Amino acid sequence: MSITKRQIGLAAVVLLAPGGFLLGATLVANHWRKRQAAAPDTPQNS
């Protein structure tokens, strides 16, 4: 059985993409948390 580049790419997407989404979400959450902590007395415009 020969493994093709397409199969390797598919495996990489399936295995690495969820980790990338989790890492990105964590970085965004930390950014927003720090931003909120830096300016707690600033009113939010809605």
Contact map, one row per residue, 1 for C-alpha under 8 A:
1110000000000000000000000000000000000000000000
1111000000000000000000000000000000000000000000
1111101100000000000000000000000000000000000000
0111111100000000000000000000000000000000000000
0011111110000000000000000000000000000000000000
0001111111000000000000000000000000000000000000
0011111111100000000000000000000000000000000000
0011111111110000000000000000000000000000000000
0000111111111000000000000000000000000000000000
0000011111111100000000000000000000000000000000
0000001111111110000000000000000000000000000000
0000000111111111100000000000000000000000000000
0000000011111111100000000000000000000000000000
0000000001111111110000000000000000000000000000
0000000000111111111000000000000000000000000000
0000000000011111111100000000000000000000000000
0000000000011111111110000000000000000000000000
0000000000000111111111000000000000000000000000
0000000000000011111111100000000000000000000000
0000000000000001111111110000000000000000000000
0000000000000000111111111000000000000000000000
0000000000000000011111111100000000000000000000
0000000000000000001111111110000000000000000000
0000000000000000000111111111000000000000000000
0000000000000000000011111111100000000000000000
0000000000000000000001111111110000000000000000
0000000000000000000000111111111000000000000000
0000000000000000000000011111111100000000000000
0000000000000000000000001111111110000000000000
0000000000000000000000000111111111000000000000
0000000000000000000000000011111111100000000000
0000000000000000000000000001111111110000000000
0000000000000000000000000000111111111000000000
0000000000000000000000000000011111111100000000
0000000000000000000000000000001111111110000000
0000000000000000000000000000000111111111000000
0000000000000000000000000000000011111111000000
0000000000000000000000000000000001111111000000
0000000000000000000000000000000000111111110000
0000000000000000000000000000000000011111110000
0000000000000000000000000000000000000011111000
0000000000000000000000000000000000000011111100
0000000000000000000000000000000000000000111110
0000000000000000000000000000000000000000011111
0000000000000000000000000000000000000000001111
0000000000000000000000000000000000000000000111
